Amino acid sequence: MKRWIIALGLVSMISLGVALSQAPAVQPSGSKTLAATMNVYVFPNKGQDASQQSMDESECYNWAVQNTGTDPFTLQQQAQQQQQQTQQQMDQAKKAGSGAGASGAVRGAAAGALIGEIASNDPGKGAAYGAAAGVIAGRRRGAAASQQATQQAQAQGQQAQQATGEQVLNFKKAFSVCLEAKDYMVKY
């Protein structure tokens, strides 16, 4: 009985060793492959080892950059800068409407003083009424302008993100075609 257990254990160990020797190699350092950093999943169909896969991915990366004119890592940096710029534009748009009430008050006071002088010979009273009306009108105009500028900044940011996404997708297609030609299964 002991011999059967030992024999079964040896057979199991040998079959495990054979299975491990046929499995694709994992990066020895535990770091991601070039493809994995771009969320592209690559499996070697012909048993290529990790160093061969790394070389093939590098060649395909360069080929895809040349053929698409796009480098996804540069695009990523540009996308981050675009997001920051969009946020700054939105912040500026919110601040732009903040002084509109005061400028409306000045305009309203001037118009009210003129009307008050003509109507009742009391420019001070007319100026006070005009200033109050000017504040309200100025704030409304400022809020509307601020909202419009914020929406415009958001729309521009979304368009830039969409364009970047399309460029990255085209790059991944080119990268995948190259790797598939080198006998890898590729999904993204």
MARTI-384553 format. One record per residue (C-alpha): residue number from 1; x, y, z. Coordinates in Angstrom, 2 decimals. Example, Ala and Ser with C-alpha at 12.3 -4.5 7.8 and 13.67 -1.06 7.14 Angstrom:
<atoms>
1  12.30  -4.50  7.80
2  13.67  -1.06  7.14
</atoms>
This chain:
<atoms>
1  0.00  0.00  0.00
2  2.84  2.36  0.83
3  4.39  1.63  -2.58
4  1.17  2.67  -4.31
5  1.05  5.95  -2.40
6  4.68  6.69  -3.23
7  4.18  5.75  -6.89
8  1.04  7.92  -7.11
9  2.92  10.84  -5.53
10  5.77  10.51  -8.04
11  3.39  10.38  -10.99
12  1.62  13.49  -9.70
13  4.89  15.37  -9.28
14  6.10  14.39  -12.76
15  2.83  15.41  -14.41
16  2.89  18.73  -12.52
17  6.46  19.34  -13.70
18  5.47  18.65  -17.33
19  2.47  20.97  -17.05
20  4.58  23.78  -15.57
21  7.24  23.45  -18.26
22  4.55  23.89  -20.96
23  2.85  26.88  -19.29
24  3.76  30.34  -20.58
25  6.48  32.02  -18.58
26  5.55  34.80  -16.21
27  7.69  37.90  -16.00
28  10.43  36.97  -13.50
29  10.29  40.30  -11.73
30  6.52  40.12  -11.32
31  6.14  43.36  -13.29
32  3.54  43.89  -15.99
33  4.35  43.34  -19.62
34  4.18  46.23  -22.07
35  0.84  44.97  -23.34
36  -0.56  44.58  -19.83
37  0.21  48.22  -19.02
38  -2.16  49.14  -21.86
39  -4.84  46.63  -20.78
40  -4.10  44.38  -23.74
41  -4.08  40.69  -22.90
42  -1.59  38.54  -24.81
43  -1.21  34.76  -24.76
44  1.59  32.97  -26.62
45  0.00  30.42  -29.00
46  3.31  28.78  -29.90
47  4.79  28.56  -26.40
48  6.96  31.67  -26.70
49  8.85  32.39  -23.49
50  8.63  35.66  -21.54
51  11.75  37.19  -23.08
52  10.55  36.41  -26.62
53  7.12  37.84  -25.81
54  8.73  40.97  -24.41
55  10.78  41.44  -27.59
56  7.74  40.82  -29.79
57  5.63  43.27  -27.80
58  8.35  45.91  -28.08
59  8.64  45.43  -31.86
60  4.86  45.57  -32.26
61  4.64  48.65  -30.05
62  7.14  50.49  -32.26
63  5.38  49.26  -35.41
64  2.01  50.45  -34.11
65  3.42  53.88  -33.15
66  4.85  54.29  -36.66
67  1.68  53.17  -38.40
68  -0.84  55.07  -36.31
69  1.25  58.11  -35.40
70  0.06  57.58  -31.84
71  1.97  56.76  -28.67
72  -0.51  55.74  -25.95
73  1.77  56.83  -23.12
74  2.09  60.32  -24.62
75  -1.69  60.37  -25.11
76  -2.18  59.50  -21.46
77  -0.07  62.50  -20.41
78  -1.95  64.74  -22.84
79  -5.30  63.49  -21.50
80  -4.26  64.33  -17.93
81  -3.18  67.82  -19.02
82  -6.48  68.27  -20.89
83  -8.46  67.28  -17.78
84  -6.53  69.82  -15.71
85  -7.09  72.50  -18.34
86  -10.81  71.72  -18.49
87  -11.06  71.98  -14.70
88  -9.23  75.33  -14.75
89  -11.56  76.65  -17.44
90  -14.59  75.57  -15.42
91  -13.19  77.25  -12.30
92  -12.52  80.45  -14.24
93  -16.03  80.36  -15.68
94  -17.51  80.14  -12.18
95  -15.42  83.11  -11.03
96  -16.21  85.17  -14.14
97  -19.81  85.81  -13.11
98  -18.97  86.88  -9.55
99  -18.49  90.62  -10.24
100  -21.51  90.97  -12.49
101  -23.78  92.22  -9.70
102  -21.49  95.13  -8.86
103  -21.05  96.20  -12.48
104  -24.82  95.92  -12.96
105  -25.33  98.12  -9.91
106  -23.09  100.82  -11.36
107  -24.88  100.77  -14.70
108  -28.26  100.70  -12.99
109  -27.36  103.58  -10.68
110  -26.24  105.73  -13.60
111  -29.41  105.01  -15.55
112  -31.55  105.47  -12.42
113  -29.94  108.80  -11.59
114  -30.66  110.08  -15.07
115  -34.27  108.85  -14.96
116  -34.73  110.16  -11.39
117  -33.49  113.62  -12.43
118  -35.84  113.75  -15.37
119  -38.91  112.23  -13.66
120  -38.88  113.64  -10.15
121  -35.94  115.96  -9.89
122  -34.35  113.50  -7.36
123  -31.32  111.78  -8.90
124  -30.33  110.09  -5.58
125  -33.58  108.21  -5.24
126  -33.50  107.19  -8.91
127  -29.90  106.03  -8.53
128  -30.82  103.83  -5.56
129  -33.67  102.17  -7.45
130  -31.51  101.79  -10.55
131  -28.66  100.28  -8.55
132  -30.96  97.66  -7.00
133  -32.39  96.74  -10.37
134  -28.89  96.70  -11.87
135  -27.61  94.30  -9.21
136  -30.38  91.81  -9.95
137  -29.98  92.09  -13.71
138  -26.19  91.91  -13.49
139  -26.27  88.81  -11.32
140  -28.64  87.08  -13.72
141  -26.46  87.93  -16.70
142  -23.34  86.82  -14.80
143  -24.88  83.53  -13.72
144  -26.05  82.79  -17.26
145  -22.63  83.62  -18.71
146  -20.90  81.53  -16.06
147  -23.15  78.56  -16.71
148  -22.66  78.83  -20.46
149  -18.86  79.03  -20.11
150  -18.85  76.03  -17.76
151  -20.92  73.96  -20.18
152  -18.65  74.96  -23.06
153  -15.53  73.92  -21.10
154  -17.14  70.57  -20.24
155  -18.11  69.94  -23.86
156  -14.60  70.73  -25.09
157  -13.11  68.43  -22.46
158  -15.44  65.59  -23.42
159  -14.59  66.02  -27.12
160  -10.87  65.87  -26.33
161  -11.35  62.72  -24.22
162  -13.36  61.06  -26.98
163  -10.70  61.86  -29.58
164  -7.98  60.50  -27.30
165  -10.00  57.33  -26.69
166  -10.35  56.76  -30.44
167  -6.61  57.21  -30.94
168  -5.83  54.70  -28.20
169  -8.30  52.22  -29.69
170  -6.68  52.54  -33.11
171  -3.27  51.99  -31.55
172  -4.48  48.86  -29.74
173  -5.87  47.51  -33.02
174  -2.52  48.00  -34.78
175  -0.59  46.56  -31.83
176  -2.88  43.53  -31.74
177  -2.61  42.87  -35.47
178  1.17  42.79  -35.20
179  1.13  40.43  -32.20
180  -1.41  38.14  -33.86
181  0.90  37.92  -36.89
182  3.60  36.72  -34.46
183  1.35  33.87  -33.22
184  -0.15  35.41  -30.08
185  -3.78  35.47  -29.06
186  -4.71  39.07  -28.22
187  -7.75  40.63  -26.51
188  -8.34  44.19  -25.35
</atoms>
